[in-house]
Amino acid sequence: MQVLDLPDIRNQDSFAYACEIKKPSGVLDEIIAWCKDELVHDWRWQLTTLSGPRQLGQYSFYFDSDRDYFAFLLKWQ
């Protein structure tokens, strides 16, 4: 039997910093790409509310470092 090497799943409470943002449909891909390129430490995101024709999507982002947290806020908040 093959054992899969799954990534560690962390609870949102295990991160030092968190923020919620609201963005229109289609922007999340750009945000995720930026995070992958610019953030140094561990981070995660979670969908809170789906976007719709008249509703912004709401996303929660979690960060381990203050550097990544403040960079994210400056760029996307």
LOTOR-688354 format. One line per 4 residues: number of its first residue (from 1); for each residue y, z, x of C-alpha. Coordinates in Angstrom, 2 decimals. Each point is the difference from the previous one (the first is absolute). Layout:
NUM) Y Z X | ...
This chain:
1) 0.00 0.00 0.00 | 3.45 -0.98 1.33 | 2.71 2.66 -0.01 | 3.48 -1.27 -0.80
5) 2.87 1.17 2.17 | 2.57 0.91 -2.65 | 3.53 1.10 0.86 | 0.94 3.63 -0.50
9) 1.43 0.58 -3.44 | 2.81 2.50 0.03 | 1.47 1.95 -2.85 | 3.70 -0.59 -0.60
13) 0.63 3.69 0.70 | -1.21 -0.47 3.58 | 3.09 -2.06 0.88 | 3.19 1.68 1.15
17) 2.40 -2.38 -1.80 | -0.04 -1.94 -3.26 | 2.34 -2.14 -2.07 | -0.12 -2.14 -3.11
21) 1.66 -3.38 -0.36 | 0.41 -2.42 -2.89 | -0.11 -3.70 0.78 | -0.47 -3.24 -1.97
25) -3.25 -1.92 0.02 | -0.62 -1.94 3.19 | 1.87 2.29 2.40 | -2.95 2.25 0.84
29) -1.59 -2.56 2.34 | 3.20 -0.11 2.06 | 0.16 3.80 0.14 | -3.64 0.34 1.08
33) 0.44 -2.67 2.71 | 3.10 1.83 1.29 | -1.89 3.31 0.06 | -2.88 -1.53 1.97
37) 2.44 -1.42 2.57 | 2.50 2.84 0.30 | -1.68 3.34 -0.71 | -1.58 1.83 2.92
41) -1.95 2.86 -1.57 | -2.39 0.27 -2.93 | 1.36 -0.95 -3.43 | -1.34 -0.87 -3.44
45) 1.30 -1.34 -3.28 | -1.03 0.37 -3.62 | 0.84 -1.90 -3.16 | 1.55 2.32 -2.58
49) 1.18 -2.45 -2.69 | -0.73 -3.73 -0.33 | 2.96 -2.35 -0.07 | 0.58 -2.14 -3.03
53) 2.47 -2.58 -1.29 | 2.60 2.70 -0.71 | -1.36 2.87 2.06 | 0.11 0.69 3.72
57) -3.18 1.05 1.72 | -0.04 3.54 1.33 | -1.72 0.76 3.31 | -0.57 3.20 1.96
61) 0.00 -0.16 3.79 | -1.28 2.75 2.30 | 0.78 0.49 3.69 | -1.10 2.22 2.87
65) 3.15 -0.27 2.10 | 3.66 0.54 -0.72 | 0.78 -3.14 2.04 | -2.05 -2.22 -2.32
69) 1.22 1.78 -3.12 | 3.70 -0.43 0.83 | -0.48 -3.61 1.18 | -1.66 -0.77 -3.34
73) 2.79 1.67 -1.97 | 2.69 -1.90 1.88 | -1.74 -3.32 -0.57 | -1.35 0.31 -3.54
77) 1.77 2.78 -1.90
